[in-house]
């Protein structure tokens, strides 16, 4: 906020005078001595936000570990999207429903990541609530499950805690909401106007006056003054609609969105002869998106600043760091980085997302021939994939076990599969050039071959990046023999079955042990590098044998799992076999 003297005749710089009557103009009478007369008077002139759309707290499940999941953890066909009311949701017989929980600083649209168990109108949550709070009744669950009648309605929602600015997002309906994802439910004709207002500089400054702690409670926001709703609504609605469209397009361009269809890098409108040229084209598009969003946000600010008569105190400018698009590196990467550093980070992450998508295609989660999810339910097999994609251009892995090893020991070696993916997705003729570009983006400096750089990425960094992307709830699990990385294999948890560990042991682990043993015996010299290699192979074989003991015990147990239990519960069943999170 621009902090200006409330009296232009102040004899002492940075010294402010305000009467008690001035403070009373602001609801709650905060001691906000720096606030100008114009801003104070706005609270008297405007209608309160609460009189138009009362901000509300949502539900406290009482046990988020049991009742809340990231959407990608559970069976996809058990999630109910876009239901209009509780009765429709109940009649569907589905278990999981979208859940607004606030999340990171992001304006306009996004943070749609969670689902909550609201099967049979939330029966399990309500039973748990009554067990823990017997003073409540089934018809009055009080502060635990608040505002249930507003579940599934279109709304505006925000994160209760903000580190910097107030950030409101459009929620199109079909969601329940949490206390950390508080919401307001205006009439449909007022929804976008209020979202646009709450995404302005004005609302952030007003909110800080009411509550400088940046913990935005519904009561704080209820008193924000609303002006111009009948005068500037048409122009504001158009601006808001366009911004939301840009923000939604950005959010849905990443595989952690449930509306993701395919990577922008693989969309026909950006296709160029090489991946490098395609990236150049998509990067230019992202810059245009970001600048257009900045222009629209500044126009939104300008209209509201003029409507509130605050031209002398606020400017409409919005820095690039506040344009909350994932494709905007100024927002995505914190800190005072140079343009060159930002561009390098964005390129690297974009290529990592490309690699991640390729792994999804290897497992059949995605397909080059069908947009969106393909295999995303528990225990699905290749037959289920072929029912949806009868003639695939790129066939998923048959047994759901993809080895990541130091060399090409198996036909379904991940680097070989990645090269095959590149041939199908981008063309055989450009394979070498595309491999070079990918290796360069992943940090290769020309000292190693492109394939060696990519293999090293899969061995050392892919899983770390996967954990980060999926917020420590991985869907591809890394089975690894330990510190020496003698054996590593990825498994897609949605395709897991109880016989898989036995197959991993017989077809991969023991087979690899035999190949390494034979390799060790082929080394004839006992001097120099050959001797060192023998020692290294001996250590690897010892590591495999130790891992085999654990793998055999787990394989013999025929472990069952239920995706509805979530990653944390299911992952723990394979302790000692999988990479620690």
Phi and psi in degrees as a GROMACS rama.xvg file:
@    title "Ramachandran Plot"
@    xaxis  label "Phi"
@    yaxis  label "Psi"
@TYPE xy
-76.4202  116.061  UNK-2
-93.4193  110.176  UNK-3
-117.515  152.99  UNK-4
-61.1147  135.073  UNK-5
-72.967  -23.8474  UNK-6
-120.829  121.827  UNK-7
-67.2226  -15.0834  UNK-8
-94.849  14.0468  UNK-9
-52.3337  122.796  UNK-10
-75.3403  -20.0122  UNK-11
-118.571  125.228  UNK-12
-57.3848  143.686  UNK-13
58.7737  25.253  UNK-14
-113.74  129.287  UNK-15
-120.057  143.875  UNK-16
-121.651  131.865  UNK-17
-152.364  141.863  UNK-18
-89.5642  166.204  UNK-19
-60.5864  -33.2088  UNK-20
-64.0498  -33.447  UNK-21
-62.1986  -44.4204  UNK-22
-62.3505  -34.6746  UNK-23
-70.0115  -13.8011  UNK-24
-68.9907  -23.8518  UNK-25
-97.4277  125.66  UNK-26
-52.8622  132.825  UNK-27
87.9383  -8.98016  UNK-28
49.1119  52.7528  UNK-29
-67.1295  150.065  UNK-30
-82.174  71.4219  UNK-31
-103.885  76.585  UNK-32
-68.4624  -20.5751  UNK-33
-84.3408  -7.73084  UNK-34
-73.8433  134.527  UNK-35
-72.2776  163.769  UNK-36
-59.8747  -39.9484  UNK-37
-61.6655  -43.1221  UNK-38
-67.5908  -40.5704  UNK-39
-61.3259  -44.9065  UNK-40
-67.6409  -25.2217  UNK-41
-60.7098  -35.5432  UNK-42
-63.1884  -28.3158  UNK-43
-82.2315  -34.7864  UNK-44
-80.6576  -31.2368  UNK-45
-90.3486  155.791  UNK-46
-75.2578  146.987  UNK-47
-74.3732  147.277  UNK-48
-55.7811  -39.5042  UNK-49
-62.7717  -26.0276  UNK-50
-77.2282  -16.9458  UNK-51
-102.244  -41.4745  UNK-52
-155.52  98.5669  UNK-53
-68.5191  119.981  UNK-54
-64.214  141.358  UNK-55
-133.929  147.353  UNK-56
-81.8774  151.433  UNK-57
-103.387  -135.129  UNK-58
-97.9046  147.334  UNK-59
-112.704  109.02  UNK-60
-68.213  -24.1233  UNK-61
85.6559  -16.4061  UNK-62
-161.015  77.3039  UNK-63
-62.164  -31.3664  UNK-64
-62.1453  -30.3272  UNK-65
-88.6174  -37.8397  UNK-66
-105.999  -11.8337  UNK-67
-120.654  138.747  UNK-68
-137.029  158.403  UNK-69
-71.5769  145.134  UNK-70
-60.2741  -30.6474  UNK-71
-80.0962  -4.20671  UNK-72
-79.1304  -30.3873  UNK-73
-104.402  176.536  UNK-74
-60.4142  127.72  UNK-75
-68.3726  -32.7783  UNK-76
-80.2571  5.17652  UNK-77
-103.576  2.59364  UNK-78
-96.3759  132.121  UNK-79
-101.952  106.514  UNK-80
-97.1389  145.168  UNK-81
67.1142  25.1707  UNK-82
-73.8979  144.788  UNK-83
-89.7367  -20.7494  UNK-84
-158.856  172.417  UNK-85
-65.0315  -34.627  UNK-86
-67.2273  -42.0725  UNK-87
-60.5862  -43.0525  UNK-88
-63.9916  -43.2246  UNK-89
-64.0073  -44.9558  UNK-90
-65.5185  -23.2475  UNK-91
-68.985  -25.0179  UNK-92
74.4912  5.92139  UNK-93
-78.6321  164.521  UNK-94
-105.204  -41.4352  UNK-95
-110.725  140.975  UNK-96
-138.507  147.335  UNK-97
-53.9676  143.536  UNK-98
-138.717  116.961  UNK-99
-80.0483  118.672  UNK-100
-122.566  18.7654  UNK-101
84.7393  -108.947  UNK-102
100.407  -161.539  UNK-103
-66.1528  165.27  UNK-104
-65.3276  110.617  UNK-105
-156.146  131.506  UNK-106
-100.863  158.701  UNK-107
78.4904  -53.328  UNK-108
-160.954  144.96  UNK-109
129.57  -166.182  UNK-110
61.2796  24.6865  UNK-111
-88.9493  91.1532  UNK-112
-129.282  -25.6904  UNK-113
-104.77  153.484  UNK-114
-130.003  154.269  UNK-115
-126.42  147.696  UNK-116
-76.186  99.9  UNK-117
-120.382  33.15  UNK-118
-61.8981  138.507  UNK-119
53.6934  48.5391  UNK-120
61.2263  35.9756  UNK-121
74.9911  29.4254  UNK-122
-55.6148  -48.2835  UNK-123
-64.2382  -40.5272  UNK-124
-66.0665  -40.2984  UNK-125
-68.3637  -38.7476  UNK-126
-63.4225  -44.1265  UNK-127
-61.6905  -40.8044  UNK-128
-62.2921  -45.5961  UNK-129
-68.4983  -30.5517  UNK-130
-65.8334  -40.8411  UNK-131
-84.7565  -23.8227  UNK-132
-132.586  74.9004  UNK-133
-64.5547  -15.4605  UNK-134
-71.5587  -16.114  UNK-135
-84.7006  166.609  UNK-136
-121.366  163.735  UNK-137
-59.2841  -34.1135  UNK-138
-89.7797  -7.27059  UNK-139
-141.478  89.2395  UNK-140
-92.2095  9.95534  UNK-141
53.7248  -137.509  UNK-142
-72.1512  -9.83821  UNK-143
-76.4417  -46.3831  UNK-144
-124.494  88.9301  UNK-145
-92.4356  147.645  UNK-146
55.818  40.799  UNK-147
-60.6495  -29.3664  UNK-148
-66.2217  -15.003  UNK-149
-95.5736  -2.20215  UNK-150
-59.3116  141.554  UNK-151
79.0609  -2.71568  UNK-152
-82.2844  149.7  UNK-153
-59.9717  145.338  UNK-154
-161.756  176.878  UNK-155
-109.317  141.234  UNK-156
-136.624  156.984  UNK-157
-146.576  162.843  UNK-158
-84.3307  128.508  UNK-159
-63.2339  -37.9376  UNK-160
-105.349  130.138  UNK-161
-129.884  140.589  UNK-162
-85.2777  -19.7711  UNK-163
-137.871  -70.8417  UNK-164
-122.525  162.944  UNK-165
-74.6475  135.219  UNK-166
-133.864  109.679  UNK-167
-104.879  145.89  UNK-168
-131.58  150.241  UNK-169
-80.0806  131.395  UNK-170
-118.713  116.237  UNK-171
-76.2387  0.977588  UNK-172
106.961  158.665  UNK-173
94.5652  5.03336  UNK-174
-110.038  149.873  UNK-175
-94.6839  170.524  UNK-176
-141.479  153.515  UNK-177
-105.543  171.009  UNK-178
-67.8777  -27.8622  UNK-179
-87.1529  -5.45919  UNK-180
-123.554  56.0466  UNK-181
-59.8691  155.697  UNK-182
-142.162  162.01  UNK-183
-134.729  148.831  UNK-184
-127.492  74.7987  UNK-185
-74.6883  171.177  UNK-186
-59.9167  150.772  UNK-187
-54.4958  -37.2296  UNK-188
-71.6916  -14.0119  UNK-189
-103.964  -7.50425  UNK-190
-61.3173  -53.4688  UNK-191
-71.0451  -32.1982  UNK-192
-60.0257  -45.289  UNK-193
-70.0639  -36.9477  UNK-194
-60.8653  -45.553  UNK-195
-62.267  -43.0537  UNK-196
-62.4205  -44.6966  UNK-197
-73.5306  -8.67052  UNK-198
-100.181  9.78556  UNK-199
-90.8104  167.223  UNK-200
-61.4562  -36.8062  UNK-201
-58.0967  -49.4733  UNK-202
-64.9413  -39.0731  UNK-203
-62.7264  -40.294  UNK-204
-68.4811  -42.3737  UNK-205
-61.0163  -43.8942  UNK-206
-62.2169  -37.7751  UNK-207
-68.9763  -30.9817  UNK-208
-65.1521  -43.9373  UNK-209
-70.0519  -42.9095  UNK-210
-145.091  93.8911  UNK-211
-70.1705  -5.47861  UNK-212
-75.9013  -11.2579  UNK-213
66.7448  19.9967  UNK-214
-103.426  95.8496  UNK-215
-86.166  97.0108  UNK-216
-82.5256  155.709  UNK-217
-54.9381  -39.4076  UNK-218
-62.8993  -34.0804  UNK-219
-63.8341  -45.3639  UNK-220
-76.7909  -23.8331  UNK-221
-59.4224  -27.3918  UNK-222
-93.1673  -1.53792  UNK-223
-61.482  136.125  UNK-224
-82.0925  136.018  UNK-225
-114.139  123.112  UNK-226
-124.743  151.142  UNK-227
80.1506  12.5243  UNK-228
-63.1052  -26.9122  UNK-229
-98.1925  -4.25187  UNK-230
-106.258  -44.9349  UNK-231
-110.005  8.85557  UNK-232
-59.4685  -42.3091  UNK-233
-62.6949  -48.0626  UNK-234
-67.8834  -37.3009  UNK-235
-67.4403  -41.128  UNK-236
-60.3135  -39.6962  UNK-237
-65.0895  -46.1485  UNK-238
-59.3699  -48.4609  UNK-239
-61.3299  -43.1727  UNK-240
-58.3227  -46.1266  UNK-241
-66.4437  -39.3961  UNK-242
-66.2818  -43.2728  UNK-243
-61.9082  -39.3588  UNK-244
-61.1233  -42.5828  UNK-245
-65.2987  -45.3831  UNK-246
-64.9712  -39.8505  UNK-247
-67.0141  -41.6837  UNK-248
-58.9601  -41.8731  UNK-249
-64.6928  -48.1508  UNK-250
-59.8355  -41.1418  UNK-251
-79.9293  -1.15668  UNK-252
-82.7585  -0.886812  UNK-253
-121.514  143.995  UNK-254
-68.5456  -10.642  UNK-255
-82.1639  1.60236  UNK-256
-91.1616  137.843  UNK-257
-73.6293  -10.2388  UNK-258
-101.004  11.5751  UNK-259
-63.029  137.782  UNK-260
-115.384  -53.914  UNK-261
-157.962  167.952  UNK-262
-70.1335  141.816  UNK-263
-55.2122  -34.4968  UNK-264
-61.4531  -20.4228  UNK-265
-108.142  4.99527  UNK-266
-78.2239  137.49  UNK-267
-55.3544  -35.0011  UNK-268
-67.7459  -15.1343  UNK-269
-109.469  0.364374  UNK-270
-64.896  131.66  UNK-271
-132.003  170.077  UNK-272
-56.7737  -34.6981  UNK-273
-126.239  161.458  UNK-274
-63.6347  -36.9526  UNK-275
-59.5999  -46.066  UNK-276
-69.0978  -35.5739  UNK-277
-63.7358  -43.2343  UNK-278
-62.1097  -41.5026  UNK-279
-58.2364  -40.3273  UNK-280
-70.8599  -44.0449  UNK-281
-68.6037  -32.988  UNK-282
-64.9205  -40.0101  UNK-283
-62.5017  -40.2092  UNK-284
-63.0839  -42.5597  UNK-285
-62.7626  -38.2489  UNK-286
-63.1892  -43.2065  UNK-287
-62.1027  -43.3686  UNK-288
-57.7031  -47.3886  UNK-289
-64.4255  -44.6013  UNK-290
-68.1112  -36.5591  UNK-291
-66.0016  -40.9243  UNK-292
-63.938  -42.166  UNK-293
-60.0684  -44.0319  UNK-294
-60.8869  -44.9912  UNK-295
-66.281  -41.0956  UNK-296
-64.6576  -39.8015  UNK-297
-68.5789  -36.4653  UNK-298
-64.9773  -40.698  UNK-299
-60.0517  -46.5786  UNK-300
-59.6279  -44.5647  UNK-301
-60.3619  -45.8062  UNK-302
-62.4216  -44.4784  UNK-303
-70.6629  -39.2422  UNK-304
-60.0951  -41.4249  UNK-305
-68.0258  -40.8168  UNK-306
-63.0914  -32.2307  UNK-307
-92.8874  -1.73161  UNK-308
65.2191  35.4757  UNK-309
-112.13  27.5048  UNK-310
-61.4431  -29.5889  UNK-311
-79.4667  -8.4387  UNK-312
-117.519  -27.3349  UNK-313
-130.632  147.464  UNK-314
-108.947  156.381  UNK-315
-80.441  -3.67792  UNK-316
-58.5019  138.763  UNK-317
-126.86  115.63  UNK-318
-66.8376  154.795  UNK-319
-58.4284  -29.8595  UNK-320
-65.9324  -14.5738  UNK-321
-104.431  4.88792  UNK-322
-86.8516  100.162  UNK-323
-84.7745  66.214  UNK-324
-112.41  136.656  UNK-325
-64.122  -29.3474  UNK-326
-77.4177  -2.04809  UNK-327
-97.8851  106.195  UNK-328
-65.3056  -24.6956  UNK-329
-65.513  -30.911  UNK-330
-87.4068  -40.4728  UNK-331
-68.0925  -34.5462  UNK-332
-115.48  116.273  UNK-333
-73.4865  159.851  UNK-334
99.3473  167.561  UNK-335
-86.1673  67.8625  UNK-336
-90.4361  150.968  UNK-337
-74.3146  164.892  UNK-338
-57.8897  -40.304  UNK-339
-63.2139  -42.7062  UNK-340
-65.6207  -41.5093  UNK-341
-63.069  -43.582  UNK-342
-64.2545  -38.9916  UNK-343
-65.609  -41.682  UNK-344
-63.6033  -43.9889  UNK-345
-65.3845  -41.989  UNK-346
-60.7016  -47.3775  UNK-347
-60.1421  -46.5351  UNK-348
-67.2124  -34.9899  UNK-349
-64.9512  -40.0288  UNK-350
-70.1844  -36.8356  UNK-351
-62.4137  -37.8003  UNK-352
-66.5858  -36.1438  UNK-353
-63.1511  -44.42  UNK-354
-62.784  -43.2176  UNK-355
-60.0021  -43.3453  UNK-356
-62.7786  -38.5707  UNK-357
-61.9379  -39.7166  UNK-358
-65.3313  -38.4381  UNK-359
-58.9192  -38.2153  UNK-360
-70.4011  -34.2556  UNK-361
-62.1477  -33.5218  UNK-362
-92.4987  -11.1174  UNK-363
88.6706  5.33739  UNK-364
-63.9851  -38.1718  UNK-365
-124.043  169.857  UNK-366
-143.936  144.288  UNK-367
-69.796  -12.6132  UNK-368
-107.514  -0.938027  UNK-369
-148.9  128.382  UNK-370
-71.3083  151.286  UNK-371
78.2196  -164.069  UNK-372
-73.4898  146.432  UNK-373
-115.8  -73.8565  UNK-374
-95.2011  112.222  UNK-375
-147.71  23.1911  UNK-376
-128.921  157.279  UNK-377
-61.3634  132.296  UNK-378
74.0321  13.2467  UNK-379
-68.6248  151.073  UNK-380
-125.729  179.487  UNK-381
-58.8755  -35.8348  UNK-382
-59.8453  -38.3009  UNK-383
-65.6307  -35.4758  UNK-384
-66.0248  -46.9679  UNK-385
-67.2908  -24.9788  UNK-386
-64.5607  -30.4731  UNK-387
-95.6918  -30.4589  UNK-388
-129.619  82.2058  UNK-389
-62.5065  -33.218  UNK-390
-128.282  75.0906  UNK-391
-70.2901  140.13  UNK-392
-77.2043  -24.0155  UNK-393
-135.218  115.19  UNK-394
-84.4145  133.48  UNK-395
-67.3064  163.368  UNK-396
-62.672  134.947  UNK-397
-69.3119  -41.9998  UNK-398
-106.404  5.57494  UNK-399
66.7792  23.7141  UNK-400
-129.861  113.784  UNK-401
-116.899  110.995  UNK-402
-72.3105  140.584  UNK-403
-120.792  99.6706  UNK-404
-126.627  170.892  UNK-405
-71.8015  -14.4768  UNK-406
-148.103  173.682  UNK-407
-84.8937  85.5  UNK-408
-95.8349  -17.8576  UNK-409
-134.179  155.765  UNK-410
-62.5569  -32.5642  UNK-411
-97.0134  27.8294  UNK-412
-49.4915  135.84  UNK-413
-64.3009  -33.5958  UNK-414
-69.7911  -39.9935  UNK-415
-62.09  -41.9536  UNK-416
-64.7285  -38.1335  UNK-417
-65.383  -41.5294  UNK-418
-62.9621  -40.698  UNK-419
-62.888  -40.7282  UNK-420
-59.331  -45.1454  UNK-421
-61.1005  -40.9278  UNK-422
-60.7649  -44.6888  UNK-423
-72.3438  -44.1938  UNK-424
-75.8044  -34.5837  UNK-425
-125.327  -7.41366  UNK-426
106.823  138.7  UNK-427
-65.2491  -39.6122  UNK-428
-63.1342  -28.1896  UNK-429
-97.4531  8.88826  UNK-430
-55.8131  -51.2952  UNK-431
-61.9591  -45.4219  UNK-432
-65.3788  -39.5755  UNK-433
-68.6578  -38.3138  UNK-434
-61.0697  -41.1073  UNK-435
-62.9676  -42.5435  UNK-436
-65.4194  -42.5444  UNK-437
-64.2528  -45.553  UNK-438
-61.5245  -40.7782  UNK-439
-61.8063  -44.9643  UNK-440
-65.8708  -29.2145  UNK-441
-85.2156  3.39463  UNK-442
108.718  4.55322  UNK-443
-65.3557  143.451  UNK-444
-120.389  14.3497  UNK-445
90.2942  -9.28822  UNK-446
-78.0545  -25.472  UNK-447
-115.955  158.06  UNK-448
-65.6526  157.011  UNK-449
-58.9763  -41.8094  UNK-450
-63.5771  -37.2216  UNK-451
-65.6725  -39.2994  UNK-452
-64.5294  -43.3766  UNK-453
-67.2268  -40.6168  UNK-454
-62.532  -42.2071  UNK-455
-63.3569  -36.9945  UNK-456
-62.6644  -46.1294  UNK-457
-62.0966  -39.5447  UNK-458
-70.4994  -40.7055  UNK-459
-108.732  -26.9763  UNK-460
-125.531  -23.2993  UNK-461
-56.5281  -45.6374  UNK-462
-69.3473  -35.4472  UNK-463
-60.36  -43.0427  UNK-464
-67.727  -35.6791  UNK-465
-64.8064  -42.5589  UNK-466
-61.9004  -39.1411  UNK-467
-67.6126  -45.7911  UNK-468
-61.0208  -40.7958  UNK-469
-101.256  21.7218  UNK-470
50.8915  47.714  UNK-471
61.7137  25.2416  UNK-472
-126.621  68.7219  UNK-473
-65.084  147.069  UNK-474
-102.262  -23.2192  UNK-475
-103.129  123.072  UNK-476
-103.368  135.979  UNK-477
-96.8104  108.185  UNK-478
-85.7429  122.957  UNK-479
-142.41  143.935  UNK-480
-79.6625  -4.35822  UNK-481
125.727  -152.499  UNK-482
-58.5184  -38.1551  UNK-483
-78.6389  -10.5458  UNK-484
55.0946  36.0712  UNK-485
-66.3643  -37.4503  UNK-486
-130.843  131.684  UNK-487
-145.357  138.014  UNK-488
-150.238  140.634  UNK-489
-93.7049  143.598  UNK-490
-133.374  135.418  UNK-491
-86.7825  117.447  UNK-492
-64.023  -27.6902  UNK-493
-70.6211  -20.4621  UNK-494
-102.216  6.11186  UNK-495
-62.0115  143.421  UNK-496
-140.228  164.705  UNK-497
-69.1392  -14.4161  UNK-498
-91.567  -4.39497  UNK-499
-66.1143  -38.5409  UNK-500
-64.7231  -37.9142  UNK-501
-63.9223  -40.2231  UNK-502
-66.5572  -40.5067  UNK-503
-59.466  -39.0538  UNK-504
-69.5916  -50.4575  UNK-505
-75.9917  -40.9962  UNK-506
-88.0698  -17.7178  UNK-507
-124.955  -58.9112  UNK-508
-64.4951  -53.5517  UNK-509
-66.5794  -34.8343  UNK-510
-63.3872  -42.6926  UNK-511
-65.6585  -40.8982  UNK-512
-58.862  -42.2643  UNK-513
-64.8578  -41.1188  UNK-514
-66.0587  -40.789  UNK-515
-68.2061  -37.0275  UNK-516
-63.9615  -42.4279  UNK-517
-65.7198  -38.3763  UNK-518
-64.1962  -39.0245  UNK-519
-64.354  -41.041  UNK-520
-69.9176  -25.4754  UNK-521
-73.7089  -19.929  UNK-522
-75.1946  113.795  UNK-523
-89.4103  -37.0552  UNK-524
-77.0279  146.629  UNK-525
-106.496  15.0787  UNK-526
-123.214  153.223  UNK-527
63.2171  -137.898  UNK-528
-63.7778  -35.0599  UNK-529
-61.3816  -40.4229  UNK-530
-65.1948  -42.3329  UNK-531
-63.1238  -39.4387  UNK-532
-66.0465  -38.0678  UNK-533
-60.7184  -44.1692  UNK-534
-62.7583  -43.0277  UNK-535
-63.0441  -44.2459  UNK-536
-65.7047  -36.2856  UNK-537
-62.0533  -41.2814  UNK-538
-65.3722  -39.7435  UNK-539
-64.1679  -42.3083  UNK-540
-65.1287  -39.9474  UNK-541
-62.4207  -39.2687  UNK-542
-64.8697  -41.5245  UNK-543
-63.6325  -39.3626  UNK-544
-66.7416  -39.262  UNK-545
-66.8981  -40.3395  UNK-546
-66.3479  -34.7663  UNK-547
-60.0301  -36.8693  UNK-548
-60.0429  -45.9366  UNK-549
-67.6239  -44.9954  UNK-550
-62.258  -41.2673  UNK-551
-62.8062  -43.3129  UNK-552
-62.4162  -43.3143  UNK-553
-69.7201  -37.9351  UNK-554
-63.8653  -40.1301  UNK-555
-68.357  -20.9952  UNK-556
-80.7897  -11.3241  UNK-557
46.2316  62.5469  UNK-558
-64.7244  129.387  UNK-559
-100.193  152.674  UNK-560
-147.054  157.72  UNK-561
-123.113  120.144  UNK-562
-57.3998  -29.3026  UNK-563
-62.2119  -20.2012  UNK-564
-75.3494  -13.9141  UNK-565
87.063  167.984  UNK-566
-65.9853  -42.5417  UNK-567
-56.8202  -48.888  UNK-568
-67.6346  -46.2035  UNK-569
-71.3647  -38.6302  UNK-570
-61.9113  -36.3483  UNK-571
-62.8782  -24.12  UNK-572
-67.8653  -17.286  UNK-573
-112.275  22.8897  UNK-574
-56.7456  136.021  UNK-575
95.3357  -16.3649  UNK-576
-109.032  -29.5922  UNK-577
-109.177  156.25  UNK-578
-59.4526  136.473  UNK-579
-68.8599  143.62  UNK-580
